[in-house]
Amino acid sequence: MNTIYSWLIRHSFTLLRISIGIIYLWFGALKYFPNLSPADQLAKDTINLITFGLIPSHVSIILLAIWETGLGLVLILGIWQRLAFYVLMLHMLCTFIPLFFFADVSFTNLPYAFTLVGQYIMKNLIIICAALVLHVRAIGLIKIAGQ
């Protein structure tokens, strides 16, 4: 049993970082192909809102795909961890915009009953908390015995 715990101590942060990276890489890759991502239209609408329509939706979705796949690769490779944290947090902040500006697609009964879209957005709280844990580890506030 100690062997399992030792392995978990050594690898759990890495697995957490890589798992978030895989999600970003996968979800971002879907956005390169028109209408393949279930979040395609929501993402376009949100970017249109926050850029005041200055970026055409066919361009904005590719920029988002680049952002997400790039972040995914950075997380998987374990490079530029501090930068990755801030880029991820900015992205996560933007993912919550539809809860406030597109409530009709986020809630069946405002403010407590989410649609599938609302649940899709709210699961990002887990990613945010995981990123916080990874960040405090990356900046040295969490020390693991023997490392």
C-alpha positions as CSV (number, residue, x, y, z in Angstrom):
1,M,0.0,0.0,0.0
2,N,2.9,2.4,0.7
3,T,4.1,1.9,-2.9
4,I,0.7,3.1,-4.2
5,Y,0.8,6.2,-1.9
6,S,4.4,6.9,-2.9
7,W,3.5,6.7,-6.6
8,L,0.5,9.0,-6.0
9,I,2.6,11.5,-4.1
10,R,5.1,11.6,-7.0
11,H,2.7,11.7,-9.9
12,S,-0.7,13.1,-8.9
13,F,0.1,16.8,-9.7
14,T,1.5,15.7,-13.1
15,L,-1.6,13.6,-13.8
16,L,-3.9,16.5,-12.8
17,R,-2.0,18.9,-15.1
18,I,-2.0,16.5,-18.0
19,S,-5.6,15.7,-17.6
20,I,-6.6,19.4,-17.8
21,G,-4.3,19.7,-20.8
22,I,-6.0,16.8,-22.6
23,I,-9.4,18.4,-22.1
24,Y,-8.1,21.7,-23.5
25,L,-6.4,20.1,-26.4
26,W,-9.4,18.0,-27.3
27,F,-12.1,20.7,-26.9
28,G,-9.9,23.2,-28.7
29,A,-9.2,20.8,-31.6
30,L,-13.0,20.3,-32.2
31,K,-13.3,24.1,-32.8
32,Y,-11.0,23.9,-35.9
33,F,-13.9,22.1,-37.6
34,P,-17.1,24.1,-38.2
35,N,-20.0,23.0,-35.9
36,L,-18.2,19.9,-34.6
37,S,-17.8,21.3,-31.1
38,P,-21.1,21.4,-29.1
39,A,-19.9,24.7,-27.7
40,D,-19.3,26.2,-31.1
41,Q,-22.3,28.6,-31.3
42,L,-22.0,29.6,-27.6
43,A,-18.4,30.4,-28.0
44,K,-19.0,32.5,-31.1
45,D,-21.9,34.4,-29.4
46,T,-19.8,35.0,-26.3
47,I,-16.7,36.2,-28.2
48,N,-19.0,38.4,-30.3
49,L,-20.4,39.9,-27.1
50,I,-17.1,40.7,-25.4
51,T,-15.5,42.0,-28.6
52,F,-18.5,44.1,-29.6
53,G,-18.8,42.2,-32.8
54,L,-15.3,43.4,-34.0
55,I,-14.1,39.9,-34.7
56,P,-16.0,37.8,-37.3
57,S,-17.3,34.6,-35.8
58,H,-15.4,32.4,-38.3
59,V,-12.2,34.1,-37.2
60,S,-13.0,34.1,-33.5
61,I,-13.7,30.4,-33.3
62,I,-10.3,29.6,-34.9
63,L,-8.5,32.0,-32.5
64,L,-10.3,30.3,-29.6
65,A,-9.2,26.9,-31.0
66,I,-5.6,28.1,-31.2
67,W,-5.8,29.4,-27.6
68,E,-7.3,26.2,-26.2
69,T,-5.1,23.8,-28.1
70,G,-2.0,25.9,-27.3
71,L,-2.9,25.9,-23.6
72,G,-3.6,22.2,-23.7
73,L,-0.1,21.5,-25.2
74,V,1.6,23.8,-22.7
75,L,-0.2,22.0,-19.8
76,I,0.6,18.5,-21.2
77,L,4.2,19.4,-21.7
78,G,4.5,21.1,-18.3
79,I,6.2,24.2,-19.6
80,W,5.5,27.9,-18.8
81,Q,3.3,26.8,-15.9
82,R,2.8,30.3,-14.4
83,L,1.8,31.8,-17.8
84,A,-0.5,28.8,-18.4
85,F,-2.2,29.4,-15.1
86,Y,-3.1,33.1,-15.9
87,V,-4.1,32.2,-19.5
88,L,-6.3,29.4,-18.1
89,M,-7.9,31.7,-15.5
90,L,-8.7,34.4,-18.1
91,H,-10.3,31.7,-20.3
92,M,-12.3,30.3,-17.4
93,L,-13.5,33.8,-16.5
94,C,-14.8,34.2,-20.1
95,T,-16.6,30.8,-19.9
96,F,-18.9,32.2,-17.2
97,I,-20.1,35.1,-19.3
98,P,-23.1,33.2,-20.8
99,L,-24.5,32.6,-17.3
100,F,-25.0,36.4,-17.1
101,F,-25.6,37.4,-20.6
102,F,-27.3,34.3,-22.1
103,A,-29.3,33.2,-19.2
104,D,-32.0,31.7,-21.5
105,V,-29.5,29.1,-22.7
106,S,-27.9,28.6,-19.3
107,F,-30.9,28.1,-17.0
108,T,-34.3,26.5,-17.1
109,N,-35.2,28.3,-13.9
110,L,-33.0,31.2,-13.0
111,P,-30.8,31.1,-10.9
112,Y,-30.8,27.5,-9.7
113,A,-31.8,25.1,-12.4
114,F,-29.2,24.8,-15.2
115,T,-29.7,23.6,-18.7
116,L,-27.1,21.3,-20.1
117,V,-25.2,24.4,-21.3
118,G,-25.3,25.8,-17.8
119,Q,-24.0,22.5,-16.4
120,Y,-21.2,22.5,-19.0
121,I,-20.2,26.0,-17.8
122,M,-20.5,25.2,-14.1
123,K,-18.2,22.2,-14.3
124,N,-15.4,24.7,-15.0
125,L,-15.4,25.3,-11.3
126,I,-13.5,22.0,-11.0
127,I,-11.0,23.1,-13.6
128,I,-10.5,26.4,-11.7
129,C,-9.9,24.7,-8.4
130,A,-7.5,22.2,-10.0
131,A,-5.6,25.0,-11.6
132,L,-5.3,26.8,-8.3
133,V,-3.8,23.7,-6.7
134,L,-1.4,23.3,-9.6
135,H,-0.4,26.9,-9.4
136,V,0.4,26.9,-5.7
137,R,2.5,23.8,-6.4
138,A,4.2,25.4,-9.4
139,I,5.2,28.5,-7.4
140,G,6.5,26.4,-4.5
141,L,3.8,26.9,-1.9
142,I,3.1,23.1,-1.8
143,K,6.1,21.0,-1.0
144,I,6.1,17.2,-1.3
145,A,8.3,15.2,1.0
146,G,11.2,13.6,-0.9
147,Q,10.9,16.0,-3.9
